[in-house]
Amino acid sequence: MKIALGADHAGYRLKDVIIPFIQSLGHEVIDLGPNCADSVDYPDYSLPVCEKVVSGEADKGILICGTGIGMTIAANKVPGIRCALVHDLFSAKATREHNDSNVLAMGERVIGPGLAEEIVRTWLETDFSQGVRHQGRIDKVKSIEDRFTIHP
């Protein structure tokens, strides 16, 4: 699986921990930066990750900022993205099973590296349940997205 990763200045250290962990699980990583603590704007890193996911260049995306909140808000503006902010294992599993999330957001200032690795593992290894109930809800979310998306 190809995983696109992006962070801002408040999440780049955790990103640098997560990359080799994902590779150790046998996945390919597309690192979209940044690689330093210089102040940057989270939408500038959220968008390229989401573009990789919706284009199919990446199978899934992971975003990290201080809290994960800004990245989640920006990511969910991209049509086709279902980004979930996760800081526990139950939510990591549930958002894949029930919501078929394709982007994971985490906050470096909220969780430590050990928990982040377990969240990533759980999220990557959990499949979508695909039941009528869950798919129907995703279809309803997609219809809301379509209603507010301007098509040229």
C-alpha positions, 0 to 999 in steps of 0.5 A: 500500500502507498501512504502519503504523509504530511505534517506541519511544524508542530507535527513533523517530528512525529511524522519522522517517527511514523515513516519508518514504522509504516515502512516496517509494516511493508508499505511505501511512504510518500513524504510530502514534508516538511522536514523542519520546525520552521512555521508553516501553514497546515493547509499547504501540507494537507492538500497535497496529501489529499490530492495524492489520495483522490488521484489514486497515487496513494491508497491512504493518507496520514496528516499530523499537526499539533492537535490534528484538528486543523489538518482534519478540517482542511482535509475534509474540504477535498471532495472524496476525502473522509479524514478522521481525527484519531487519538485512541485505538477504538476510534482508529478501528471504528473509523475504518470499519464504519466510515471507510476513512481514507485519511488519518489525522493525529496530533503530536501534542496530544499523543506520544509516538508509541500510541501513534504507531499503534493507531497507525497500525490499527488504522492500516490493518482494519478493513471497511465493513461494507455492510449496507448500513455503513455503505448507505451512510457513506453514500449519504455523506457523498450526496452532501458533498456532491450537493455543495461541490461546484462542477464546472 
